[in-house]
Amino acid sequence: MRTQRFVYGLLAVVVVLGLFPTIAGAADPGKKLTRGAANTVTGWVELPKEVIQQSSSDNLYVGTTYGLADGLTKGIQRTLYGVWDGVTFLIPPYEKPALKPETLLSE
């Protein structure tokens, strides 16, 4: 019962801080949260994207070896940065994404 109240109280504080960016001390934590969610959900898309890009620019062998390794690395990186942005969305800076492009949706 006590833990449940604590969790609900903590959730209420997070919601209030998220709704009022000036209280949180920054311009747009929603953008950081959205970027984090998008990168977390779409990080796996890096794998087929890199295989296809490498296969079309070089050949099928390069695409299935180097493209697979590169896509796996970029996919894990994008997913982990997405989780990090999601967890720290109330902490500035908001306008400095760690990855280029910011999300796969913004390409």
C-alpha positions in Angstrom: 0.0 0.0 0.0 2.8 2.4 0.9 4.8 1.5 -2.2 1.7 2.0 -4.4 1.2 5.5 -3.0 4.9 6.3 -3.6 4.7 5.1 -7.2 1.5 7.1 -7.8 3.0 10.2 -6.2 6.2 9.9 -8.3 4.1 9.4 -11.4 2.1 12.5 -10.6 5.3 14.6 -10.2 6.7 13.3 -13.5 3.4 14.2 -15.3 3.3 17.6 -13.8 6.9 18.3 -14.7 6.3 17.0 -18.2 3.2 19.2 -18.7 4.9 22.3 -17.5 8.3 22.6 -19.1 9.1 25.9 -17.4 8.8 24.1 -14.0 11.1 21.4 -15.4 13.6 24.2 -16.2 13.7 23.7 -20.0 12.2 24.6 -23.3 10.9 21.3 -24.6 11.3 18.0 -22.8 8.5 16.5 -24.9 10.7 16.7 -28.0 13.4 14.7 -26.1 10.8 12.1 -24.9 9.4 11.8 -28.4 12.8 11.3 -29.9 13.6 8.7 -27.3 10.4 6.8 -27.9 10.9 6.9 -31.7 14.5 5.7 -31.5 13.6 2.9 -29.0 10.8 1.6 -31.2 12.5 1.9 -34.6 16.1 1.1 -33.7 15.8 -2.4 -35.2 15.1 -0.8 -38.6 18.8 0.1 -38.9 19.6 -3.6 -39.6 17.7 -4.1 -42.8 18.3 -0.5 -43.9 22.1 -1.0 -43.7 22.0 -4.4 -45.5 19.9 -2.9 -48.3 22.1 0.3 -48.6 25.4 -1.7 -48.6 24.0 -4.3 -51.1 22.9 -1.6 -53.5 26.0 0.5 -53.3 28.6 -2.3 -53.4 27.3 -5.9 -53.8 25.3 -8.6 -52.1 28.3 -10.0 -50.3 29.3 -6.7 -48.8 25.7 -6.0 -47.9 25.2 -9.3 -46.0 28.5 -9.1 -44.1 29.5 -5.5 -43.5 25.9 -4.2 -43.8 24.7 -6.8 -41.3 27.4 -5.9 -38.8 27.0 -2.2 -39.3 23.2 -2.4 -39.1 23.4 -4.4 -35.9 25.8 -2.0 -34.3 23.7 1.1 -35.4 20.5 -0.6 -34.3 21.7 -1.3 -30.8 23.2 2.2 -30.6 20.0 3.9 -31.7 17.9 1.8 -29.3 20.1 2.5 -26.3 20.2 6.2 -27.1 16.4 6.1 -27.4 16.1 4.5 -24.0 18.5 7.1 -22.5 16.6 10.0 -24.0 13.4 8.5 -22.7 14.7 8.1 -19.2 16.4 11.5 -19.0 13.8 13.5 -20.9 13.4 16.0 -18.0 17.1 16.7 -17.9 18.5 19.3 -20.4 19.8 19.6 -23.1 16.9 18.9 -25.3 18.1 20.1 -28.7 21.3 18.1 -28.9 20.5 14.6 -30.3 23.4 12.1 -30.0 22.6 10.6 -33.4 22.3 11.9 -36.9 19.6 11.9 -38.2 17.7 12.5 -34.9 15.3 9.6 -35.7 14.8 7.3 -38.6 11.5 9.0 -39.1 13.2 12.3 -39.8 15.3 11.0 -42.7 
